[in-house]
Amino acid sequence: MIDFLNEAKAFKDELIDIRRDFHMHPELGFELPRTLGKIKEFLDNEGIEYKEFGISGLCGIIKGEKDDNGKVIGIRADMDALPIEDRKACPYSSKEKGKMHACGHDAHSTILLGVARILNKNKDKFGGTIKLLFEPAEETTGGAPHMIKDGVLENPRVQKIIGLHVEEKLEVGKIMIKNGMVNAASNPYKIKVKGHGGHGARPNTTVDPIVIGANIVSTLQTIISRELSPLNPGVITVGSFHSGTAQNIIPEEAQIEGIIRTTTPEDRKYVTERVVQVAEGIAKASRGEVEVLIEESYPCLINEDSVVSLIRNSAKDIIGEENVLEQPNPSMGVESFAYFAMERDSAFYFLGTGSVAKDSFRPAHSSLFDIDEEALPIGVAIQCKAAFDYLTL
């Protein structure tokens, strides 16, 4: 029996160094030359073959030597950072102005490299294949669709996929997981309201796009509060409203932008249709016009029961049953792992990285975000155990 936690702890200091190196040198979106270079260098040193997929995506391949059981599991990590100024005062704060690993992707990539080392070292003990999926652009449009289209889940065909995300609100040494819906779907939208401008003293000679837009903003909120089941979370955010140039001028146009978040495919279809109907109806009733653009962004992330059980059981062996917690509700945040989950049986869980003593309870996507690095070997061990158990049991 392999003691994955002790194996990971044996090179904890190296894991910390790797994570801090990524943290000091964040890169955005699909532009990840240094990050990919470091990952390739590590895989080369470990003797692990790899291939690029999509735009800046990478897949490492570890083939078990025990027997050819035909099983293939994918383990995914994201690599990109955020356009945020790092305001932490520590030796490993970002050296790239306006860029920061404020969501833990540096930790995710580090953990997957640790998994690669341990499972490659022990490949004589299992059959089947492990695919190490390094995804770019999770914070923007998602690299997963490009990797999938390019065939990363084929040859050999992946059957199960697991992934994790650091969670600052959860104490280090614990994980959180749930069956079914994990993350919401998102649909960014833009509404252009067209009126007729004129003098502010004679509004009767105009069609005021600001008034029309304000009515649209107010009415959009009733879609969630009065048309969705109160048991299904949903959000329509209005993030920006721009119109006008002066106090005494009624403008020609107003621009509204925001994002829709829903937690079932049915609600997603319904709400996006209703946003269009509400905007068009209010504009018509007010003698104006609208143009509505709704983007098809990340889908709902839905965990598959058998993979959830695999992770739960593996985590119990690593950290104890009392530290394997139930995620109480779906997150309204989005996650591009959902694209992988749409293709194969998958499960995604949250790894505790919070610590009051180490000031690592700061919220993700903030300029002071950090993790308790004691979580790194724990993440490595759980991912290793889940993959190993799938390939051997």
Residue, then its C-alpha position, 0 to 999 in steps of 0.5 A: m500500500i502506497d502512503f501517498l501523503n508521506e510521499a508528498k510530504a517528503f518533497k513539500d519544500e519543493l512543492i512550495d518552491i514551485r508554487r511560489d515561483f508560479h506565484m511570482h511570475p503570473e501569466l494571463g489567459f492563453e499567453l503562458p510561455r513561462t508557465l508552460g516552460k516550467i511545467k514541461e521542464f518538470l515533466d521532462n525531468e521526471g521522464i513523462e511524455y506530454k503533448e500540447f492541445g488546443i491553445s496553450g493546453l498541455c497533456g502529460i501521459i503516464k502509462g501504468e505498467k502492471d496490466d493493460n486494463g483499458k482504464v483512463i483517468g484525467i486529472r485537471a489543473d488550470m494555469d492562468a492568473l488574474p489582472i490584479e495588482d498583488r498587494k501582499a508584503c511577502p518574498y513571493s509576491s508577484k513580480e509582474k505589475g497588474k498580474m496576480h495568482a489571486c485564485g490559486h491556479d499556481a497551487h493547482s498546477t503545483i499539485l498536479l506536478g506533485v501528482a505526476r511525480i508520485l504516480n510516475k514513480n509508482k507506475d509499476k503498481f497500476g495499469g491503465t493510463i493517467k492524463l495530466l490536463f493543464e488548462p489555460a484561460e480558465e479565468t477568461t473564456g476557458g481553454a477546455p473547449h479548445m483542448i477537447k476539440d483538439g482530442v485531448l480526451e481521446n487516444p486513449r479515451v478518458q473515462k473519468i476526470i477529477g479536479l480541485h480548487v483551493e478554498e480559503k474559507l475552508e480550514v487547511g486539512k479539510i475538503m468539501i464536495k457534493n453530488g450533483m450541481v457544483n457551479a452555476a452556468s454563466n451568460p454575459y449580456k449587453i443591452k443597447v437601448k436606443g432612444h431619441g435625444g434632445h434638450g433636458a428641458r423638453p423631455n416630451t420631444t425625446v425618447d429617453p433611453i436612461v428611463i427605458g434602461a432604468n425600467i429594464v434594470s428593475t424589471l430584470q430582477t423580477i425574473i429571478s424573484r418571481e419567475l424562477s423556483p425559490l429552490n433554484p438559485g439564480v442571479i442577474t447582475v447589472g455590472s455597468f450602465h453608461s449613458g449621457t454626457a451632460q446634465n441638460i442633455i437627454p442622450e440617444e443611447a444607453q448601454i447596460e452590461g451584466i451577467i446571468r447565473t443559473t443552476t439548471p440547464e432549464d433555468r438557463k434557457y428560460v432566463t436568457e429568453r426572458v431577458v430578451q423579452v423583458a428588454e424588448g417589451i419595455a423598450k417597445a412600450s416606451r417608444g424605444e428600441v433595443e439590441v440584446l446580445i447574450e453570450e453562451s459562456y460556461p455551462c453548469l458544473i455537475n458532479e457524477d455520483s460514482v466519481v464523487s464517491l471515488i474522491r470521498n473514499s480516497a480523501k477519507d483515507i488521506i485526511g480522515e472521514e471527519n475532514v471530508l465535508e459536504q458542500p452545502n449549496p452550489s456556488m454561483g461562481v463559474e468553473s471551466f472544468a464544467y466543459f470536461a464534466m459535460e464530456r465525461d463522468s467527473a467530480f470537482y471538489f474544494l481543498g481547504t487552504g484557510s489559516v488564520a495564523k497564516d492570514s490565508f482567509r483573504p477572499a479569492h480574486s482579491s489583492l491579498f489572496d494567499i494560501d496555507e501551503e501545508a495544503l499542497p501535499i494534501g492535495v497531491a495525496i488525495q488526487c494520487k489516491a483517487a486516480f490510483d484507486y480508480l485504476t486498481l480497484 
